């Protein structure tokens, strides 16, 4: 198992993997339809997308966590 201190990187790995996988599927399907060799075209779009999504999630996730914390009510203000 991976040490808990790497939680942010592990989160970014899984989040970027799943989001880019799903989003590239739908974007490819919207743009091309279910054409011949769809899976190969989708995967050829997904792999570089994941390479971009992973570092983005590493950088953006802490910002989003801070925004969520500022957006939610604290127990004292409820």
C-alpha positions as CSV (number, residue, x, y, z in Angstrom):
1,X,0.0,0.0,0.0
2,X,1.0,3.6,-0.5
3,X,1.8,5.8,2.5
4,X,-1.0,8.3,3.4
5,X,1.3,11.3,2.9
6,X,0.9,10.7,-0.9
7,X,-2.9,11.0,-0.7
8,X,-3.0,14.1,-2.9
9,X,-1.0,12.5,-5.7
10,X,-3.0,9.2,-5.5
11,X,-6.2,11.2,-5.6
12,X,-5.0,13.2,-8.7
13,X,-4.0,9.9,-10.4
14,X,-7.4,8.3,-10.0
15,X,-9.4,11.5,-10.6
16,X,-7.5,12.4,-13.8
17,X,-7.6,8.8,-15.0
18,X,-11.4,8.5,-14.6
19,X,-12.4,12.0,-15.7
20,X,-10.2,12.0,-18.8
21,X,-11.3,8.4,-19.7
22,X,-15.0,9.3,-19.5
23,X,-14.8,12.8,-21.0
24,X,-12.7,11.8,-23.9
25,X,-15.1,8.9,-24.7
26,X,-18.1,11.3,-24.9
27,X,-16.3,14.0,-26.7
28,X,-15.0,11.5,-29.3
29,X,-18.5,10.0,-29.6
30,X,-20.0,13.5,-30.1
31,X,-17.5,14.5,-32.7
32,X,-17.2,11.3,-34.7
33,X,-20.2,9.1,-33.7
34,X,-19.8,5.4,-33.2
35,X,-17.6,5.0,-36.3
36,X,-15.3,2.2,-37.4
37,X,-12.2,2.0,-35.2
38,X,-13.9,4.2,-32.6
39,X,-12.1,2.6,-29.7
40,X,-8.7,3.2,-31.3
41,X,-9.5,6.8,-32.0
42,X,-10.9,7.3,-28.5
43,X,-7.9,5.7,-26.8
44,X,-5.5,7.7,-29.0
45,X,-7.2,10.9,-27.8
46,X,-7.5,9.7,-24.2
47,X,-3.8,8.9,-23.5
48,X,-2.4,12.4,-24.2
49,X,-5.4,13.9,-22.5
50,X,-4.6,11.9,-19.3
51,X,-1.0,13.1,-19.5
52,X,-2.3,16.7,-19.4
53,X,-5.1,16.0,-16.8
54,X,-2.9,14.5,-14.2
55,X,-0.7,17.5,-13.5
56,X,-3.7,19.8,-13.8
57,X,-5.5,17.9,-11.0
58,X,-2.4,17.9,-8.9
59,X,-2.3,21.7,-9.1
60,X,-6.1,22.4,-9.1
61,X,-7.3,20.0,-6.4
62,X,-5.9,22.0,-3.4
63,X,-7.4,25.2,-4.8
64,X,-10.8,23.5,-5.1
65,X,-10.5,22.2,-1.5
66,X,-9.9,25.8,-0.3
67,X,-12.8,27.1,-2.3
68,X,-15.1,24.4,-0.9
69,X,-14.0,25.2,2.6
70,X,-14.8,28.9,2.0
71,X,-18.1,28.0,0.5
72,X,-19.5,25.7,3.1
73,X,-20.9,26.9,6.4
74,X,-18.8,26.2,9.5
75,X,-20.5,24.4,12.4
76,X,-20.5,27.7,14.3
77,X,-22.4,29.6,11.6
78,X,-25.2,27.0,11.1
